[in-house]
Structure formats: structure tokens, C-alpha cells
């Protein structure tokens, strides 16, 4: 599977740590859209789709959650719980966010603007698009 964790810079300071993202230095795509998911009840899931052409970087800014990935042949679960780690998800990888901790905040950075036709909502659609 082509996903990978990207370690973002972590500048440690006794007053609190700082992490940042810059296009080309830490993100392998140009940023077109940023959105975040929050106030998710513990038993709910988000995502549940693949994207035809878009890359995403998913970061747990606060709390923790799992990202369940499926490329049509292999499954993988990645636990995100550090705000200096981002999960790069390339096109045609199914992603589902689960197991949200209380007060978690998921930041999603995308390589494209929102376009409904970009989304594949079933694994069957994903397999047909490959």
C-alpha cells in the first residue's frame, strides 16, 4: 500500500511545542483545501470513501483516532495520536476514520478543491476505477 507517515518538524520549547507544514518541504502535493473533523461521538466513523485523483494528509491535531485503509487488495490500520505525524493517503485508497477519543480533532489537507465526482463511496467503485 502506498500510504506513508510523514514526520513533521517538532520544535520543542519549555513554553510548548510548535509544529508546522510547508508545501514541498513536508507535503508532497500543493494544498488546495483544508478541513477538520471534530465532536465525533466515540462510536461513530467518518470518511468511508476513496478519492479518484486527490492526495490527503491526515493529522490528529488533538486526541487520537484510527485510519483504516484499503487499496483493494491489502488492509491496514494506522493509529494517529501525535500532532507532528501526518498520514499521506494518495488517490484510490479507501479511508475510514474510526475509534475517536474524546475531544479529538482531525485535520485533513487535500490536493484538490471539493468535487463530488472525485469521491468513490463503495469499495466496488474503487475496484472498478483501478
FIZA-41504 format. One line per 10 residues: their letters; for each residue x negated, y, z negated of N, C-alpha, C. Coordinates in nm, 3 decimals. Atoms other than C-alpha are relative to their C-alpha. Layout:
FIZA-41504
A = X Y Z X Y Z X Y Z  ... .
END
This chain:
FIZA-41504
XXXXXXXXXX = -0.084 -0.117 0.000 0.000 0.000 0.000 -0.090 0.124 0.000  0.085 -0.116 -0.023 -0.135 0.343 0.095 0.010 0.110 -0.105  -0.010 -0.104 0.101 -0.048 0.537 -0.221 -0.129 0.007 -0.080  0.117 -0.009 0.087 -0.319 0.667 -0.450 0.021 0.108 -0.105  -0.002 -0.100 0.106 -0.360 0.855 -0.775 -0.109 0.102 0.028  0.095 -0.109 -0.020 -0.530 1.191 -0.739 -0.026 0.064 -0.136  0.035 -0.065 0.126 -0.716 1.320 -1.042 -0.021 0.148 0.028  0.007 -0.144 -0.017 -0.660 1.693 -1.059 -0.099 0.058 -0.102  0.095 -0.057 0.094 -0.905 1.928 -1.229 0.065 0.022 -0.137  -0.048 -0.021 0.137 -0.867 1.945 -1.607 -0.105 0.086 -0.070 .
XXXXXXXXXX = 0.091 -0.091 0.067 -1.028 2.247 -1.766 0.041 0.002 -0.147  -0.030 0.013 0.142 -1.044 2.178 -2.137 -0.045 0.125 -0.075  0.026 -0.118 0.080 -1.031 2.464 -2.385 0.067 -0.019 -0.135  -0.060 0.017 0.133 -0.964 2.477 -2.758 0.135 0.068 -0.010  -0.130 -0.068 -0.001 -0.668 2.708 -2.677 0.106 -0.077 0.077  -0.090 0.079 -0.083 -0.512 2.448 -2.448 -0.064 -0.026 0.135  0.059 0.041 -0.127 -0.599 2.273 -2.124 0.071 0.065 0.118  -0.055 -0.059 -0.121 -0.543 2.402 -1.772 -0.029 -0.095 0.116  0.017 0.080 -0.123 -0.489 2.203 -1.450 0.060 0.080 0.114  -0.050 -0.072 -0.116 -0.437 2.344 -1.102 -0.005 -0.088 0.124 .
XXXXXXXXXX = 0.001 0.072 -0.127 -0.374 2.229 -0.746 -0.030 0.103 0.109  0.029 -0.083 -0.115 -0.513 2.376 -0.426 0.008 -0.088 0.124  -0.006 0.069 -0.128 -0.432 2.272 -0.072 -0.142 -0.021 0.053  0.125 0.052 -0.058 -0.722 2.089 0.094 -0.099 -0.047 -0.105  0.094 0.046 0.102 -0.923 2.060 -0.229 0.055 -0.122 -0.075  -0.057 0.107 0.082 -0.681 1.832 -0.417 0.124 -0.062 0.061  -0.121 0.053 -0.064 -0.376 1.782 -0.197 -0.031 -0.024 0.147  0.037 0.032 -0.139 -0.422 1.604 0.138 0.103 0.042 0.104  -0.099 -0.050 -0.095 -0.137 1.797 0.304 0.033 0.145 -0.036  -0.042 -0.137 0.023 -0.012 2.152 0.342 0.134 0.001 -0.075 .
XXXXXXXXXX = -0.121 -0.006 0.083 0.255 2.241 0.083 0.107 0.081 0.071  -0.115 -0.069 -0.060 0.596 2.329 0.230 0.114 0.018 -0.101  -0.112 -0.006 0.095 0.829 2.263 -0.064 -0.045 -0.057 -0.133  0.024 0.048 0.135 0.813 2.216 -0.439 0.134 -0.008 -0.071  -0.121 0.010 0.082 1.093 2.086 -0.656 -0.033 -0.082 -0.124  0.023 0.072 0.124 1.124 1.936 -1.003 0.128 -0.063 -0.048  -0.111 0.080 0.052 1.346 1.685 -1.179 -0.013 0.001 -0.153  0.004 -0.010 0.146 1.437 1.725 -1.547 0.138 -0.032 -0.057  -0.124 0.034 0.071 1.706 1.647 -1.807 0.062 -0.131 0.050  -0.049 0.129 -0.049 1.732 1.292 -1.672 0.029 -0.089 -0.121 .
XXXXXXXXXX = -0.029 0.093 0.110 1.915 1.062 -1.917 -0.088 -0.124 0.010  0.095 0.111 0.006 1.695 0.770 -2.026 0.033 -0.120 0.084  -0.039 0.119 -0.076 1.894 0.507 -1.837 0.026 0.030 0.148  -0.025 -0.038 -0.139 1.915 0.696 -1.505 -0.127 -0.011 0.083  0.111 0.005 -0.095 1.695 0.678 -1.195 0.016 0.113 0.100  -0.003 -0.102 -0.104 1.602 0.939 -0.936 -0.080 -0.053 0.119  0.068 0.046 -0.121 1.463 0.910 -0.586 0.088 -0.102 0.069  -0.076 0.102 -0.070 1.576 0.588 -0.425 0.006 0.027 0.149  0.007 -0.027 -0.143 1.460 0.676 -0.076 -0.146 -0.007 0.047  0.130 -0.017 -0.064 1.169 0.687 0.166 0.014 0.122 0.091 .
XXXXXXXXXX = 0.000 -0.114 -0.091 1.071 0.976 0.391 -0.070 -0.039 0.129  0.054 0.041 -0.130 1.004 0.935 0.762 -0.139 0.057 0.027  0.124 -0.066 -0.040 0.723 1.187 0.805 -0.069 0.078 -0.111  0.050 -0.087 0.106 0.668 1.365 0.475 -0.089 -0.072 -0.100  0.083 0.042 0.111 0.396 1.324 0.218 0.054 0.068 -0.126  -0.035 -0.062 0.127 0.468 1.389 -0.151 -0.111 -0.026 -0.101  0.084 0.018 0.117 0.259 1.439 -0.460 0.092 0.011 -0.120  -0.090 0.005 0.115 0.447 1.340 -0.777 -0.084 0.009 -0.127  0.076 -0.025 0.123 0.324 1.467 -1.115 0.096 0.003 -0.118  -0.074 -0.010 0.126 0.457 1.414 -1.467 -0.055 0.119 -0.076 .
XXXXXXXXXX = 0.048 -0.119 0.070 0.419 1.767 -1.600 0.020 -0.012 -0.150  -0.030 0.020 0.142 0.575 1.665 -1.931 0.062 -0.137 -0.015  -0.058 0.132 0.023 0.667 1.329 -2.079 -0.057 -0.103 0.095  0.046 0.109 -0.084 0.644 1.015 -1.871 0.117 -0.061 0.077  -0.096 0.076 -0.079 0.823 0.809 -1.608 -0.078 -0.095 0.088  0.060 0.097 -0.092 0.753 0.520 -1.371 0.045 0.032 0.142  -0.035 -0.012 -0.141 0.744 0.538 -0.993 -0.012 -0.140 0.060  -0.005 0.131 -0.063 0.849 0.213 -0.825 -0.014 0.022 0.150  0.034 -0.018 -0.141 0.702 0.188 -0.475 0.021 -0.129 0.077  -0.022 0.116 -0.086 0.784 -0.043 -0.185 -0.030 0.043 0.143 .
XXXXXXXXXX = 0.031 -0.033 -0.139 0.630 -0.035 0.162 0.065 -0.098 0.098  -0.066 0.099 -0.085 0.850 -0.314 0.296 -0.059 -0.138 -0.016  0.063 0.131 0.022 0.605 -0.591 0.209 -0.052 -0.014 -0.143  0.056 0.005 0.136 0.449 -0.501 -0.128 0.074 0.096 -0.092  -0.061 -0.083 0.104 0.593 -0.359 -0.451 -0.109 0.038 -0.100  0.097 -0.048 0.098 0.400 -0.153 -0.705 0.072 0.097 -0.092  -0.053 -0.097 0.094 0.493 0.040 -1.019 -0.117 0.078 -0.059  0.103 -0.089 0.054 0.285 0.339 -1.126 0.063 0.080 -0.113  -0.047 -0.079 0.114 0.334 0.494 -1.470 -0.073 0.133 0.000  0.059 -0.135 0.005 0.280 0.869 -1.474 0.028 0.058 -0.138 .
XXXXXXXXXX = -0.014 -0.058 0.135 0.217 1.026 -1.815 -0.105 0.103 -0.032  0.104 -0.101 0.018 -0.074 1.267 -1.769 0.020 0.110 0.104  -0.029 -0.111 -0.092 -0.023 1.611 -1.617 -0.115 0.033 0.094  0.112 -0.022 -0.091 -0.365 1.601 -1.449 -0.015 -0.114 0.102  0.000 0.107 -0.101 -0.280 1.292 -1.238 0.122 0.016 0.091  -0.110 -0.007 -0.095 -0.071 1.310 -0.923 0.001 -0.124 0.087  -0.015 0.117 -0.086 0.063 1.019 -0.721 0.031 0.046 0.141  -0.023 -0.034 -0.140 0.025 1.073 -0.346 0.080 -0.113 0.065  -0.085 0.097 -0.069 0.308 0.898 -0.160 0.012 0.043 0.146  -0.008 -0.034 -0.143 0.266 0.901 0.221 0.136 -0.039 0.059 .
XXXXXXXXXX = -0.126 0.037 -0.066 0.551 0.859 0.473 0.025 -0.150 -0.002  -0.048 0.138 -0.013 0.752 0.536 0.494 -0.035 -0.088 -0.120  0.014 0.074 0.126 0.702 0.434 0.130 0.123 0.032 -0.085  -0.116 -0.015 0.087 1.014 0.378 -0.078 -0.047 0.039 -0.139  0.034 -0.040 0.136 1.001 0.555 -0.413 0.126 0.016 -0.083  -0.110 -0.014 0.095 1.228 0.538 -0.715 -0.062 0.035 -0.135  0.051 -0.043 0.130 1.162 0.724 -1.041 0.091 -0.057 -0.108  -0.076 0.068 0.105 1.269 0.530 -1.350 -0.066 0.021 -0.136  0.058 0.008 0.134 1.211 0.497 -1.723 -0.046 0.137 -0.051  0.033 -0.136 0.043 1.216 0.870 -1.801 -0.002 0.009 -0.152 .
XXXXXXXXXX = 0.004 -0.028 0.144 1.105 0.967 -2.151 0.081 0.127 -0.027  -0.074 -0.119 0.039 1.291 1.236 -2.344 -0.080 0.125 0.039  0.060 -0.129 -0.040 1.220 1.587 -2.209 -0.108 -0.013 0.106  0.100 0.012 -0.106 1.018 1.459 -1.914 0.032 0.099 0.113  -0.011 -0.094 -0.110 0.956 1.687 -1.619 -0.085 -0.052 0.115  0.068 0.052 -0.119 0.869 1.550 -1.274 -0.012 0.112 0.103  0.025 -0.099 -0.104 0.710 1.789 -1.025 -0.027 -0.076 0.130  0.019 0.064 -0.130 0.733 1.689 -0.657 -0.042 0.107 0.100  0.055 -0.093 -0.099 0.520 1.870 -0.398 0.008 -0.071 0.135  -0.028 0.066 -0.128 0.615 1.799 -0.036 -0.067 0.071 0.117 .
XXXXXXXXXX = 0.062 -0.053 -0.121 0.456 1.844 0.304 0.101 0.055 0.099  -0.101 -0.048 -0.094 0.788 1.939 0.465 0.113 0.071 -0.072  -0.120 -0.063 0.051 1.093 2.153 0.417 0.110 -0.107 -0.008  -0.109 0.098 0.011 1.416 1.973 0.319 0.067 -0.017 0.136  -0.069 0.036 -0.123 1.571 1.793 0.616 0.067 -0.134 -0.025  -0.076 0.122 0.032 1.845 1.536 0.556 -0.036 -0.116 0.092  0.032 0.108 -0.094 1.744 1.340 0.868 -0.135 -0.066 -0.031  0.130 0.053 0.040 1.399 1.281 0.710 0.014 -0.119 -0.097  -0.019 0.097 0.108 1.548 1.054 0.439 0.050 -0.135 0.050  -0.045 0.138 -0.022 1.586 0.675 0.455 0.053 -0.049 -0.135 .
XXXXXXXXXX = -0.063 0.029 0.127 1.830 0.565 0.186 0.014 -0.148 -0.034  0.000 0.143 0.031 1.801 0.188 0.212 -0.132 -0.060 0.045  0.123 0.068 -0.040 1.507 -0.049 0.235 0.013 -0.052 0.143  -0.023 0.047 -0.136 1.665 -0.186 0.554 -0.032 0.110 0.101  0.034 -0.111 -0.088 1.641 0.160 0.713 -0.151 0.020 0.008  0.145 -0.013 0.004 1.278 0.178 0.603 -0.065 -0.106 0.091  0.057 0.107 -0.082 1.200 -0.158 0.764 0.026 0.022 0.148  -0.032 -0.028 -0.139 1.375 -0.054 1.086 -0.083 0.115 0.057  0.079 -0.115 -0.046 1.172 0.270 1.103 -0.149 -0.031 0.016  0.143 0.034 -0.006 0.836 0.095 1.070 -0.041 -0.042 0.138 .
END
